């Protein structure tokens, strides 16, 4: 038997079955059971008032075996007194196990107060009505709960490890997928860059060939005209010499006049086109620009009094023709600006054009504070970055510094791209993606608005998003 079991047996032998504490002044009944003198006395005192006690006057039942024993026959058990003292002094008997009030062993558990109590506390008024259980039972129940909790926690830990492993696999798979996508994006862009480089080289070669052919024609025409000019100058000098001759010599030359017209063959070279056939067209550029597309709409409050705006989705006019005098309204031109002003970022919008007259139109951006009541040239100096559209009435050339760029053959659909931070406004043909023109400056002076300007009445229509504009005739 080990020391722990021996100590347990010692505690059991030295414990009173009534108070569940070590014996204090232990006594033995006739039946051989031991109790604390005070415990057995209190037990028999309680039993005096019970019914049926008269026929057993002077005798009391043993709390252990219920055998009757006369009270006066209680004998002190000095050996058990020593055993109880030894049990109290044993290291297993800790002060923490004693009731701080009664210095008795804490062998009971009060479920109402959720704490351990001693047998004396159990008989007190404070705990008399409470549910009390032996600590051993409570501990066993708690151990059972701990066991169940441990099993549940082990199950949760196993599930957590399983999910952790699953998530680690998912993370690895996700990282692998991301890396593959990164490599594919890089490869595709490299592929596109190669294609763009090929397209750029092809366009540059076409431009170089056109340059060489046109320059050769121009240089040939220049050389022919130079030779022709020298021949004409020589003939002119001959005529001047004859004009200064004496009259008799001049009369002699008249008899045999030289065939001057046949001596010089005057020819004029064919006209060489001044515009380039090679256009700037970057494959896929319009698709890239569309990623910056905004829902641009003209502002009815800014529209020229006789400029009609019809919203196709709402099937109604946004502004009625009439002599309005609002501060925001254009009065000098049949123009309108966009509802939203841009002061940062990149923005792209598309416009449909249907010209029917020779009156020039304009399309692009303008400063938010441009003059709306006076006629001023639509140039960057006056706050306009526009291209002018004309049905063949004007040449397709940039012209003077203050004149707008004019497109003599404007496409039916155009794209406008504003890069505010870069200070650029670019125009594109949506028919073939060709670049038409770009304004570039260090910075814009302030917020910009989309600008739309139409020609005279019955000169066609302009479509911006879902809004159709035309001038009332």
FIBA-326054 format. One record per residue (C-alpha): residue in three letters; residue number from 1; x, y, z. Coordinates in steps of 0.05 Angstrom, whole numbers, m for minus. Layout:
# residues N
r residu:ALA; num:NUM; X:X; Y:Y; Z:Z
...
//
This chain:
# residues 473
r residu:UNK; num:1; X:0; Y:0; Z:0
r residu:UNK; num:2; X:30; Y:67; Z:m20
r residu:UNK; num:3; X:34; Y:129; Z:22
r residu:UNK; num:4; X:m26; Y:163; Z:m11
r residu:UNK; num:5; X:m71; Y:103; Z:1
r residu:UNK; num:6; X:m46; Y:96; Z:72
r residu:UNK; num:7; X:m61; Y:170; Z:85
r residu:UNK; num:8; X:m131; Y:160; Z:56
r residu:UNK; num:9; X:m145; Y:100; Z:101
r residu:UNK; num:10; X:m119; Y:138; Z:161
r residu:UNK; num:11; X:m166; Y:196; Z:145
r residu:UNK; num:12; X:m225; Y:148; Z:137
r residu:UNK; num:13; X:m212; Y:114; Z:204
r residu:UNK; num:14; X:m203; Y:181; Z:239
r residu:UNK; num:15; X:m267; Y:212; Z:210
r residu:UNK; num:16; X:m334; Y:216; Z:246
r residu:UNK; num:17; X:m392; Y:190; Z:204
r residu:UNK; num:18; X:m438; Y:244; Z:232
r residu:UNK; num:19; X:m397; Y:308; Z:223
r residu:UNK; num:20; X:m351; Y:279; Z:170
r residu:UNK; num:21; X:m292; Y:310; Z:206
r residu:UNK; num:22; X:m236; Y:282; Z:247
r residu:UNK; num:23; X:m258; Y:255; Z:315
r residu:UNK; num:24; X:m262; Y:303; Z:372
r residu:UNK; num:25; X:m266; Y:267; Z:440
r residu:UNK; num:26; X:m287; Y:201; Z:406
r residu:UNK; num:27; X:m333; Y:152; Z:443
r residu:UNK; num:28; X:m354; Y:81; Z:428
r residu:UNK; num:29; X:m424; Y:52; Z:433
r residu:UNK; num:30; X:m441; Y:m18; Z:454
r residu:UNK; num:31; X:m445; Y:m39; Z:382
r residu:UNK; num:32; X:m373; Y:m19; Z:371
r residu:UNK; num:33; X:m383; Y:44; Z:328
r residu:UNK; num:34; X:m346; Y:108; Z:343
r residu:UNK; num:35; X:m371; Y:180; Z:342
r residu:UNK; num:36; X:m352; Y:247; Z:369
r residu:UNK; num:37; X:m382; Y:255; Z:438
r residu:UNK; num:38; X:m416; Y:320; Z:419
r residu:UNK; num:39; X:m441; Y:292; Z:353
r residu:UNK; num:40; X:m474; Y:230; Z:384
r residu:UNK; num:41; X:m503; Y:273; Z:440
r residu:UNK; num:42; X:m535; Y:322; Z:391
r residu:UNK; num:43; X:m561; Y:264; Z:350
r residu:UNK; num:44; X:m595; Y:231; Z:410
r residu:UNK; num:45; X:m621; Y:297; Z:434
r residu:UNK; num:46; X:m658; Y:306; Z:369
r residu:UNK; num:47; X:m685; Y:236; Z:374
r residu:UNK; num:48; X:m717; Y:247; Z:443
r residu:UNK; num:49; X:m778; Y:283; Z:416
r residu:UNK; num:50; X:m796; Y:233; Z:363
r residu:UNK; num:51; X:m857; Y:187; Z:370
r residu:UNK; num:52; X:m845; Y:117; Z:396
r residu:UNK; num:53; X:m788; Y:138; Z:442
r residu:UNK; num:54; X:m826; Y:124; Z:507
r residu:UNK; num:55; X:m821; Y:48; Z:501
r residu:UNK; num:56; X:m745; Y:55; Z:491
r residu:UNK; num:57; X:m735; Y:105; Z:546
r residu:UNK; num:58; X:m660; Y:113; Z:562
r residu:UNK; num:59; X:m637; Y:76; Z:499
r residu:UNK; num:60; X:m619; Y:106; Z:432
r residu:UNK; num:61; X:m605; Y:77; Z:363
r residu:UNK; num:62; X:m535; Y:76; Z:334
r residu:UNK; num:63; X:m530; Y:123; Z:274
r residu:UNK; num:64; X:m491; Y:69; Z:237
r residu:UNK; num:65; X:m527; Y:3; Z:251
r residu:UNK; num:66; X:m591; Y:27; Z:287
r residu:UNK; num:67; X:m577; Y:m20; Z:346
r residu:UNK; num:68; X:m602; Y:8; Z:413
r residu:UNK; num:69; X:m550; Y:30; Z:462
r residu:UNK; num:70; X:m559; Y:63; Z:531
r residu:UNK; num:71; X:m530; Y:132; Z:532
r residu:UNK; num:72; X:m491; Y:121; Z:595
r residu:UNK; num:73; X:m454; Y:63; Z:565
r residu:UNK; num:74; X:m412; Y:108; Z:518
r residu:UNK; num:75; X:m339; Y:94; Z:529
r residu:UNK; num:76; X:m281; Y:140; Z:511
r residu:UNK; num:77; X:m235; Y:114; Z:456
r residu:UNK; num:78; X:m167; Y:142; Z:473
r residu:UNK; num:79; X:m133; Y:103; Z:416
r residu:UNK; num:80; X:m178; Y:135; Z:365
r residu:UNK; num:81; X:m163; Y:203; Z:396
r residu:UNK; num:82; X:m89; Y:192; Z:380
r residu:UNK; num:83; X:m106; Y:168; Z:309
r residu:UNK; num:84; X:m148; Y:230; Z:297
r residu:UNK; num:85; X:m92; Y:274; Z:322
r residu:UNK; num:86; X:m43; Y:238; Z:275
r residu:UNK; num:87; X:m90; Y:249; Z:217
r residu:UNK; num:88; X:m96; Y:323; Z:232
r residu:UNK; num:89; X:m20; Y:329; Z:233
r residu:UNK; num:90; X:m11; Y:290; Z:168
r residu:UNK; num:91; X:15; Y:333; Z:108
r residu:UNK; num:92; X:m46; Y:313; Z:68
r residu:UNK; num:93; X:m88; Y:354; Z:116
r residu:UNK; num:94; X:m78; Y:425; Z:89
r residu:UNK; num:95; X:m103; Y:489; Z:119
r residu:UNK; num:96; X:m135; Y:506; Z:53
r residu:UNK; num:97; X:m183; Y:448; Z:64
r residu:UNK; num:98; X:m209; Y:477; Z:130
r residu:UNK; num:99; X:m268; Y:524; Z:137
r residu:UNK; num:100; X:m241; Y:593; Z:152
r residu:UNK; num:101; X:m297; Y:604; Z:203
r residu:UNK; num:102; X:m303; Y:538; Z:240
r residu:UNK; num:103; X:m234; Y:507; Z:223
r residu:UNK; num:104; X:m269; Y:444; Z:202
r residu:UNK; num:105; X:m257; Y:404; Z:139
r residu:UNK; num:106; X:m293; Y:429; Z:77
r residu:UNK; num:107; X:m329; Y:365; Z:57
r residu:UNK; num:108; X:m393; Y:393; Z:30
r residu:UNK; num:109; X:m411; Y:437; Z:m30
r residu:UNK; num:110; X:m467; Y:488; Z:m30
r residu:UNK; num:111; X:m497; Y:491; Z:m99
r residu:UNK; num:112; X:m536; Y:555; Z:m84
r residu:UNK; num:113; X:m473; Y:593; Z:m63
r residu:UNK; num:114; X:m427; Y:554; Z:m110
r residu:UNK; num:115; X:m374; Y:541; Z:m57
r residu:UNK; num:116; X:m348; Y:490; Z:m7
r residu:UNK; num:117; X:m374; Y:489; Z:66
r residu:UNK; num:118; X:m362; Y:448; Z:128
r residu:UNK; num:119; X:m414; Y:407; Z:168
r residu:UNK; num:120; X:m422; Y:463; Z:218
r residu:UNK; num:121; X:m437; Y:512; Z:161
r residu:UNK; num:122; X:m489; Y:461; Z:136
r residu:UNK; num:123; X:m528; Y:466; Z:201
r residu:UNK; num:124; X:m526; Y:542; Z:201
r residu:UNK; num:125; X:m586; Y:584; Z:181
r residu:UNK; num:126; X:m548; Y:610; Z:121
r residu:UNK; num:127; X:m543; Y:542; Z:87
r residu:UNK; num:128; X:m599; Y:502; Z:120
r residu:UNK; num:129; X:m647; Y:512; Z:62
r residu:UNK; num:130; X:m594; Y:505; Z:8
r residu:UNK; num:131; X:m580; Y:446; Z:m36
r residu:UNK; num:132; X:m517; Y:414; Z:m8
r residu:UNK; num:133; X:m478; Y:354; Z:m35
r residu:UNK; num:134; X:m414; Y:319; Z:m14
r residu:UNK; num:135; X:m353; Y:349; Z:m46
r residu:UNK; num:136; X:m335; Y:280; Z:m73
r residu:UNK; num:137; X:m399; Y:277; Z:m114
r residu:UNK; num:138; X:m390; Y:348; Z:m140
r residu:UNK; num:139; X:m318; Y:334; Z:m157
r residu:UNK; num:140; X:m338; Y:270; Z:m194
r residu:UNK; num:141; X:m391; Y:308; Z:m233
r residu:UNK; num:142; X:m341; Y:363; Z:m248
r residu:UNK; num:143; X:m290; Y:312; Z:m270
r residu:UNK; num:144; X:m342; Y:281; Z:m316
r residu:UNK; num:145; X:m357; Y:349; Z:m346
r residu:UNK; num:146; X:m282; Y:362; Z:m353
r residu:UNK; num:147; X:m276; Y:296; Z:m389
r residu:UNK; num:148; X:m333; Y:313; Z:m436
r residu:UNK; num:149; X:m304; Y:382; Z:m447
r residu:UNK; num:150; X:m236; Y:351; Z:m462
r residu:UNK; num:151; X:m267; Y:303; Z:m511
r residu:UNK; num:152; X:m305; Y:360; Z:m544
r residu:UNK; num:153; X:m242; Y:403; Z:m546
r residu:UNK; num:154; X:m202; Y:346; Z:m576
r residu:UNK; num:155; X:m256; Y:338; Z:m629
r residu:UNK; num:156; X:m254; Y:413; Z:m642
r residu:UNK; num:157; X:m178; Y:412; Z:m645
r residu:UNK; num:158; X:m180; Y:354; Z:m695
r residu:UNK; num:159; X:m231; Y:391; Z:m737
r residu:UNK; num:160; X:m190; Y:455; Z:m731
r residu:UNK; num:161; X:m127; Y:418; Z:m754
r residu:UNK; num:162; X:m166; Y:388; Z:m811
r residu:UNK; num:163; X:m192; Y:456; Z:m832
r residu:UNK; num:164; X:m124; Y:487; Z:m822
r residu:UNK; num:165; X:m93; Y:435; Z:m869
r residu:UNK; num:166; X:m149; Y:447; Z:m918
r residu:UNK; num:167; X:m139; Y:522; Z:m916
r residu:UNK; num:168; X:m64; Y:513; Z:m924
r residu:UNK; num:169; X:m77; Y:472; Z:m986
r residu:UNK; num:170; X:m127; Y:524; Z:m1010
r residu:UNK; num:171; X:m76; Y:579; Z:m997
r residu:UNK; num:172; X:m22; Y:543; Z:m1035
r residu:UNK; num:173; X:m70; Y:529; Z:m1092
r residu:UNK; num:174; X:m93; Y:601; Z:m1092
r residu:UNK; num:175; X:m21; Y:627; Z:m1092
r residu:UNK; num:176; X:m4; Y:580; Z:m1149
r residu:UNK; num:177; X:m66; Y:604; Z:m1188
r residu:UNK; num:178; X:m47; Y:677; Z:m1176
r residu:UNK; num:179; X:25; Y:664; Z:m1198
r residu:UNK; num:180; X:0; Y:630; Z:m1261
r residu:UNK; num:181; X:m47; Y:688; Z:m1275
r residu:UNK; num:182; X:10; Y:738; Z:m1263
r residu:UNK; num:183; X:54; Y:701; Z:m1312
r residu:UNK; num:184; X:m3; Y:697; Z:m1362
r residu:UNK; num:185; X:m16; Y:772; Z:m1356
r residu:UNK; num:186; X:57; Y:787; Z:m1365
r residu:UNK; num:187; X:62; Y:740; Z:m1425
r residu:UNK; num:188; X:m1; Y:768; Z:m1458
r residu:UNK; num:189; X:23; Y:840; Z:m1449
r residu:UNK; num:190; X:90; Y:820; Z:m1477
r residu:UNK; num:191; X:53; Y:789; Z:m1535
r residu:UNK; num:192; X:12; Y:852; Z:m1545
r residu:UNK; num:193; X:75; Y:895; Z:m1539
r residu:UNK; num:194; X:107; Y:853; Z:m1594
r residu:UNK; num:195; X:45; Y:861; Z:m1638
r residu:UNK; num:196; X:43; Y:936; Z:m1623
r residu:UNK; num:197; X:117; Y:941; Z:m1639
r residu:UNK; num:198; X:104; Y:905; Z:m1705
r residu:UNK; num:199; X:45; Y:951; Z:m1720
r residu:UNK; num:200; X:88; Y:1012; Z:m1702
r residu:UNK; num:201; X:144; Y:988; Z:m1747
r residu:UNK; num:202; X:95; Y:976; Z:m1804
r residu:UNK; num:203; X:64; Y:1045; Z:m1798
r residu:UNK; num:204; X:132; Y:1077; Z:m1794
r residu:UNK; num:205; X:154; Y:1039; Z:m1856
r residu:UNK; num:206; X:91; Y:1061; Z:m1893
r residu:UNK; num:207; X:103; Y:1132; Z:m1871
r residu:UNK; num:208; X:176; Y:1128; Z:m1893
r residu:UNK; num:209; X:155; Y:1100; Z:m1960
r residu:UNK; num:210; X:103; Y:1154; Z:m1969
r residu:UNK; num:211; X:153; Y:1207; Z:m1949
r residu:UNK; num:212; X:205; Y:1182; Z:m1998
r residu:UNK; num:213; X:155; Y:1176; Z:m2056
r residu:UNK; num:214; X:124; Y:1244; Z:m2044
r residu:UNK; num:215; X:191; Y:1278; Z:m2032
r residu:UNK; num:216; X:217; Y:1245; Z:m2096
r residu:UNK; num:217; X:158; Y:1273; Z:m2135
r residu:UNK; num:218; X:166; Y:1341; Z:m2103
r residu:UNK; num:219; X:241; Y:1342; Z:m2115
r residu:UNK; num:220; X:230; Y:1319; Z:m2188
r residu:UNK; num:221; X:179; Y:1373; Z:m2199
r residu:UNK; num:222; X:225; Y:1424; Z:m2166
r residu:UNK; num:223; X:284; Y:1403; Z:m2210
r residu:UNK; num:224; X:241; Y:1405; Z:m2273
r residu:UNK; num:225; X:215; Y:1474; Z:m2255
r residu:UNK; num:226; X:286; Y:1497; Z:m2239
r residu:UNK; num:227; X:310; Y:1474; Z:m2308
r residu:UNK; num:228; X:249; Y:1505; Z:m2341
r residu:UNK; num:229; X:262; Y:1570; Z:m2304
r residu:UNK; num:230; X:334; Y:1572; Z:m2326
r residu:UNK; num:231; X:313; Y:1560; Z:m2399
r residu:UNK; num:232; X:261; Y:1615; Z:m2394
r residu:UNK; num:233; X:311; Y:1662; Z:m2362
r residu:UNK; num:234; X:361; Y:1648; Z:m2419
r residu:UNK; num:235; X:307; Y:1663; Z:m2471
r residu:UNK; num:236; X:287; Y:1725; Z:m2433
r residu:UNK; num:237; X:359; Y:1749; Z:m2435
r residu:UNK; num:238; X:362; Y:1737; Z:m2510
r residu:UNK; num:239; X:299; Y:1778; Z:m2519
r residu:UNK; num:240; X:328; Y:1834; Z:m2477
r residu:UNK; num:241; X:392; Y:1833; Z:m2519
r residu:UNK; num:242; X:352; Y:1838; Z:m2584
r residu:UNK; num:243; X:311; Y:1895; Z:m2555
r residu:UNK; num:244; X:376; Y:1934; Z:m2546
r residu:UNK; num:245; X:402; Y:1922; Z:m2618
r residu:UNK; num:246; X:408; Y:1975; Z:m2672
r residu:UNK; num:247; X:347; Y:1985; Z:m2716
r residu:UNK; num:248; X:380; Y:1955; Z:m2779
r residu:UNK; num:249; X:402; Y:1893; Z:m2740
r residu:UNK; num:250; X:333; Y:1887; Z:m2710
r residu:UNK; num:251; X:302; Y:1890; Z:m2780
r residu:UNK; num:252; X:350; Y:1837; Z:m2803
r residu:UNK; num:253; X:328; Y:1791; Z:m2745
r residu:UNK; num:254; X:255; Y:1802; Z:m2764
r residu:UNK; num:255; X:267; Y:1771; Z:m2832
r residu:UNK; num:256; X:288; Y:1706; Z:m2800
r residu:UNK; num:257; X:255; Y:1705; Z:m2731
r residu:UNK; num:258; X:275; Y:1647; Z:m2686
r residu:UNK; num:259; X:221; Y:1598; Z:m2663
r residu:UNK; num:260; X:224; Y:1618; Z:m2590
r residu:UNK; num:261; X:163; Y:1578; Z:m2568
r residu:UNK; num:262; X:194; Y:1513; Z:m2594
r residu:UNK; num:263; X:261; Y:1527; Z:m2562
r residu:UNK; num:264; X:231; Y:1522; Z:m2492
r residu:UNK; num:265; X:177; Y:1471; Z:m2474
r residu:UNK; num:266; X:137; Y:1501; Z:m2416
r residu:UNK; num:267; X:105; Y:1447; Z:m2372
r residu:UNK; num:268; X:73; Y:1449; Z:m2303
r residu:UNK; num:269; X:79; Y:1388; Z:m2256
r residu:UNK; num:270; X:18; Y:1354; Z:m2228
r residu:UNK; num:271; X:m6; Y:1375; Z:m2160
r residu:UNK; num:272; X:22; Y:1333; Z:m2103
r residu:UNK; num:273; X:m28; Y:1319; Z:m2046
r residu:UNK; num:274; X:m11; Y:1359; Z:m1984
r residu:UNK; num:275; X:m44; Y:1311; Z:m1934
r residu:UNK; num:276; X:m14; Y:1245; Z:m1911
r residu:UNK; num:277; X:m45; Y:1179; Z:m1930
r residu:UNK; num:278; X:m12; Y:1143; Z:m1870
r residu:UNK; num:279; X:m55; Y:1152; Z:m1808
r residu:UNK; num:280; X:m35; Y:1142; Z:m1735
r residu:UNK; num:281; X:m75; Y:1081; Z:m1713
r residu:UNK; num:282; X:m56; Y:1040; Z:m1652
r residu:UNK; num:283; X:m91; Y:971; Z:m1650
r residu:UNK; num:284; X:m137; Y:964; Z:m1589
r residu:UNK; num:285; X:m127; Y:1036; Z:m1566
r residu:UNK; num:286; X:m201; Y:1053; Z:m1568
r residu:UNK; num:287; X:m217; Y:992; Z:m1525
r residu:UNK; num:288; X:m166; Y:1017; Z:m1473
r residu:UNK; num:289; X:m196; Y:1087; Z:m1475
r residu:UNK; num:290; X:m265; Y:1059; Z:m1464
r residu:UNK; num:291; X:m243; Y:1037; Z:m1395
r residu:UNK; num:292; X:m243; Y:1111; Z:m1377
r residu:UNK; num:293; X:m311; Y:1124; Z:m1408
r residu:UNK; num:294; X:m358; Y:1172; Z:m1371
r residu:UNK; num:295; X:m432; Y:1182; Z:m1380
r residu:UNK; num:296; X:m427; Y:1252; Z:m1409
r residu:UNK; num:297; X:m491; Y:1292; Z:m1420
r residu:UNK; num:298; X:m500; Y:1364; Z:m1445
r residu:UNK; num:299; X:m526; Y:1414; Z:m1394
r residu:UNK; num:300; X:m594; Y:1441; Z:m1416
r residu:UNK; num:301; X:m583; Y:1505; Z:m1374
r residu:UNK; num:302; X:m522; Y:1522; Z:m1416
r residu:UNK; num:303; X:m554; Y:1509; Z:m1484
r residu:UNK; num:304; X:m562; Y:1563; Z:m1537
r residu:UNK; num:305; X:m634; Y:1589; Z:m1537
r residu:UNK; num:306; X:m651; Y:1554; Z:m1603
r residu:UNK; num:307; X:m609; Y:1491; Z:m1591
r residu:UNK; num:308; X:m656; Y:1432; Z:m1579
r residu:UNK; num:309; X:m637; Y:1374; Z:m1534
r residu:UNK; num:310; X:m678; Y:1310; Z:m1539
r residu:UNK; num:311; X:m669; Y:1254; Z:m1489
r residu:UNK; num:312; X:m684; Y:1188; Z:m1525
r residu:UNK; num:313; X:m692; Y:1146; Z:m1462
r residu:UNK; num:314; X:m739; Y:1194; Z:m1428
r residu:UNK; num:315; X:m771; Y:1212; Z:m1495
r residu:UNK; num:316; X:m775; Y:1285; Z:m1479
r residu:UNK; num:317; X:m740; Y:1351; Z:m1494
r residu:UNK; num:318; X:m691; Y:1374; Z:m1441
r residu:UNK; num:319; X:m696; Y:1447; Z:m1462
r residu:UNK; num:320; X:m747; Y:1486; Z:m1501
r residu:UNK; num:321; X:m727; Y:1533; Z:m1556
r residu:UNK; num:322; X:m736; Y:1606; Z:m1536
r residu:UNK; num:323; X:m700; Y:1670; Z:m1520
r residu:UNK; num:324; X:m674; Y:1650; Z:m1451
r residu:UNK; num:325; X:m626; Y:1697; Z:m1416
r residu:UNK; num:326; X:m596; Y:1653; Z:m1361
r residu:UNK; num:327; X:m525; Y:1669; Z:m1338
r residu:UNK; num:328; X:m502; Y:1599; Z:m1358
r residu:UNK; num:329; X:m533; Y:1600; Z:m1428
r residu:UNK; num:330; X:m492; Y:1609; Z:m1491
r residu:UNK; num:331; X:m518; Y:1668; Z:m1531
r residu:UNK; num:332; X:m464; Y:1678; Z:m1583
r residu:UNK; num:333; X:m462; Y:1607; Z:m1613
r residu:UNK; num:334; X:m508; Y:1546; Z:m1617
r residu:UNK; num:335; X:m467; Y:1512; Z:m1562
r residu:UNK; num:336; X:m474; Y:1474; Z:m1497
r residu:UNK; num:337; X:m426; Y:1445; Z:m1445
r residu:UNK; num:338; X:m428; Y:1381; Z:m1405
r residu:UNK; num:339; X:m464; Y:1375; Z:m1339
r residu:UNK; num:340; X:m401; Y:1354; Z:m1302
r residu:UNK; num:341; X:m336; Y:1392; Z:m1298
r residu:UNK; num:342; X:m270; Y:1354; Z:m1295
r residu:UNK; num:343; X:m211; Y:1378; Z:m1253
r residu:UNK; num:344; X:m171; Y:1313; Z:m1248
r residu:UNK; num:345; X:m164; Y:1243; Z:m1276
r residu:UNK; num:346; X:m175; Y:1212; Z:m1344
r residu:UNK; num:347; X:m242; Y:1217; Z:m1380
r residu:UNK; num:348; X:m268; Y:1191; Z:m1446
r residu:UNK; num:349; X:m334; Y:1201; Z:m1483
r residu:UNK; num:350; X:m361; Y:1190; Z:m1554
r residu:UNK; num:351; X:m401; Y:1235; Z:m1599
r residu:UNK; num:352; X:m440; Y:1219; Z:m1662
r residu:UNK; num:353; X:m438; Y:1271; Z:m1718
r residu:UNK; num:354; X:m485; Y:1280; Z:m1778
r residu:UNK; num:355; X:m466; Y:1341; Z:m1818
r residu:UNK; num:356; X:m515; Y:1367; Z:m1871
r residu:UNK; num:357; X:m490; Y:1437; Z:m1884
r residu:UNK; num:358; X:m426; Y:1477; Z:m1893
r residu:UNK; num:359; X:m430; Y:1514; Z:m1827
r residu:UNK; num:360; X:m371; Y:1492; Z:m1783
r residu:UNK; num:361; X:m383; Y:1454; Z:m1719
r residu:UNK; num:362; X:m336; Y:1447; Z:m1659
r residu:UNK; num:363; X:m324; Y:1390; Z:m1610
r residu:UNK; num:364; X:m277; Y:1382; Z:m1551
r residu:UNK; num:365; X:m269; Y:1415; Z:m1482
r residu:UNK; num:366; X:m270; Y:1485; Z:m1455
r residu:UNK; num:367; X:m255; Y:1522; Z:m1390
r residu:UNK; num:368; X:m313; Y:1527; Z:m1342
r residu:UNK; num:369; X:m310; Y:1604; Z:m1346
r residu:UNK; num:370; X:m306; Y:1616; Z:m1421
r residu:UNK; num:371; X:m345; Y:1674; Z:m1450
r residu:UNK; num:372; X:m416; Y:1652; Z:m1467
r residu:UNK; num:373; X:m443; Y:1719; Z:m1492
r residu:UNK; num:374; X:m389; Y:1742; Z:m1540
r residu:UNK; num:375; X:m359; Y:1713; Z:m1602
r residu:UNK; num:376; X:m287; Y:1695; Z:m1591
r residu:UNK; num:377; X:m241; Y:1649; Z:m1631
r residu:UNK; num:378; X:m245; Y:1577; Z:m1604
r residu:UNK; num:379; X:m171; Y:1570; Z:m1588
r residu:UNK; num:380; X:m132; Y:1548; Z:m1526
r residu:UNK; num:381; X:m115; Y:1620; Z:m1512
r residu:UNK; num:382; X:m189; Y:1634; Z:m1502
r residu:UNK; num:383; X:m202; Y:1569; Z:m1463
r residu:UNK; num:384; X:m224; Y:1523; Z:m1520
r residu:UNK; num:385; X:m189; Y:1458; Z:m1539
r residu:UNK; num:386; X:m232; Y:1435; Z:m1598
r residu:UNK; num:387; X:m230; Y:1408; Z:m1668
r residu:UNK; num:388; X:m274; Y:1443; Z:m1719
r residu:UNK; num:389; X:m316; Y:1400; Z:m1764
r residu:UNK; num:390; X:m332; Y:1421; Z:m1835
r residu:UNK; num:391; X:m365; Y:1387; Z:m1894
r residu:UNK; num:392; X:m309; Y:1402; Z:m1943
r residu:UNK; num:393; X:m314; Y:1477; Z:m1939
r residu:UNK; num:394; X:m246; Y:1485; Z:m1904
r residu:UNK; num:395; X:m179; Y:1451; Z:m1912
r residu:UNK; num:396; X:m156; Y:1399; Z:m1862
r residu:UNK; num:397; X:m99; Y:1440; Z:m1833
r residu:UNK; num:398; X:m81; Y:1468; Z:m1765
r residu:UNK; num:399; X:m77; Y:1539; Z:m1792
r residu:UNK; num:400; X:m53; Y:1599; Z:m1750
r residu:UNK; num:401; X:m40; Y:1593; Z:m1676
r residu:UNK; num:402; X:m108; Y:1622; Z:m1656
r residu:UNK; num:403; X:m149; Y:1582; Z:m1707
r residu:UNK; num:404; X:m181; Y:1516; Z:m1688
r residu:UNK; num:405; X:m159; Y:1451; Z:m1721
r residu:UNK; num:406; X:m208; Y:1437; Z:m1778
r residu:UNK; num:407; X:m228; Y:1368; Z:m1803
r residu:UNK; num:408; X:m255; Y:1374; Z:m1874
r residu:UNK; num:409; X:m279; Y:1302; Z:m1873
r residu:UNK; num:410; X:m300; Y:1288; Z:m1802
r residu:UNK; num:411; X:m318; Y:1216; Z:m1783
r residu:UNK; num:412; X:m389; Y:1199; Z:m1764
r residu:UNK; num:413; X:m368; Y:1178; Z:m1694
r residu:UNK; num:414; X:m312; Y:1210; Z:m1654
r residu:UNK; num:415; X:m280; Y:1196; Z:m1587
r residu:UNK; num:416; X:m253; Y:1250; Z:m1541
r residu:UNK; num:417; X:m201; Y:1232; Z:m1487
r residu:UNK; num:418; X:m182; Y:1281; Z:m1433
r residu:UNK; num:419; X:m120; Y:1267; Z:m1390
r residu:UNK; num:420; X:m123; Y:1325; Z:m1341
r residu:UNK; num:421; X:m58; Y:1312; Z:m1304
r residu:UNK; num:422; X:m20; Y:1303; Z:m1370
r residu:UNK; num:423; X:m50; Y:1366; Z:m1399
r residu:UNK; num:424; X:m75; Y:1331; Z:m1462
r residu:UNK; num:425; X:m139; Y:1328; Z:m1502
r residu:UNK; num:426; X:m140; Y:1278; Z:m1559
r residu:UNK; num:427; X:m191; Y:1262; Z:m1614
r residu:UNK; num:428; X:m202; Y:1195; Z:m1648
r residu:UNK; num:429; X:m243; Y:1167; Z:m1705
r residu:UNK; num:430; X:m285; Y:1108; Z:m1681
r residu:UNK; num:431; X:m293; Y:1083; Z:m1751
r residu:UNK; num:432; X:m221; Y:1059; Z:m1756
r residu:UNK; num:433; X:m189; Y:1080; Z:m1690
r residu:UNK; num:434; X:m146; Y:1133; Z:m1724
r residu:UNK; num:435; X:m117; Y:1189; Z:m1683
r residu:UNK; num:436; X:m142; Y:1257; Z:m1708
r residu:UNK; num:437; X:m108; Y:1309; Z:m1665
r residu:UNK; num:438; X:m79; Y:1322; Z:m1595
r residu:UNK; num:439; X:m73; Y:1386; Z:m1556
r residu:UNK; num:440; X:m16; Y:1385; Z:m1505
r residu:UNK; num:441; X:5; Y:1436; Z:m1454
r residu:UNK; num:442; X:41; Y:1436; Z:m1387
r residu:UNK; num:443; X:m24; Y:1441; Z:m1347
r residu:UNK; num:444; X:m95; Y:1463; Z:m1354
r residu:UNK; num:445; X:m114; Y:1530; Z:m1320
r residu:UNK; num:446; X:m176; Y:1503; Z:m1285
r residu:UNK; num:447; X:m236; Y:1456; Z:m1289
r residu:UNK; num:448; X:m257; Y:1435; Z:m1359
r residu:UNK; num:449; X:m325; Y:1416; Z:m1388
r residu:UNK; num:450; X:m342; Y:1377; Z:m1451
r residu:UNK; num:451; X:m359; Y:1427; Z:m1506
r residu:UNK; num:452; X:m409; Y:1418; Z:m1563
r residu:UNK; num:453; X:m422; Y:1470; Z:m1617
r residu:UNK; num:454; X:m468; Y:1460; Z:m1677
r residu:UNK; num:455; X:m475; Y:1499; Z:m1742
r residu:UNK; num:456; X:m534; Y:1536; Z:m1771
r residu:UNK; num:457; X:m606; Y:1510; Z:m1772
r residu:UNK; num:458; X:m616; Y:1447; Z:m1814
r residu:UNK; num:459; X:m542; Y:1433; Z:m1814
r residu:UNK; num:460; X:m547; Y:1365; Z:m1782
r residu:UNK; num:461; X:m549; Y:1331; Z:m1714
r residu:UNK; num:462; X:m500; Y:1314; Z:m1658
r residu:UNK; num:463; X:m512; Y:1255; Z:m1611
r residu:UNK; num:464; X:m481; Y:1255; Z:m1542
r residu:UNK; num:465; X:m496; Y:1191; Z:m1503
r residu:UNK; num:466; X:m572; Y:1188; Z:m1504
r residu:UNK; num:467; X:m583; Y:1262; Z:m1522
r residu:UNK; num:468; X:m592; Y:1287; Z:m1593
r residu:UNK; num:469; X:m576; Y:1361; Z:m1608
r residu:UNK; num:470; X:m597; Y:1403; Z:m1667
r residu:UNK; num:471; X:m611; Y:1476; Z:m1682
r residu:UNK; num:472; X:m683; Y:1495; Z:m1692
r residu:UNK; num:473; X:m696; Y:1522; Z:m1762
//
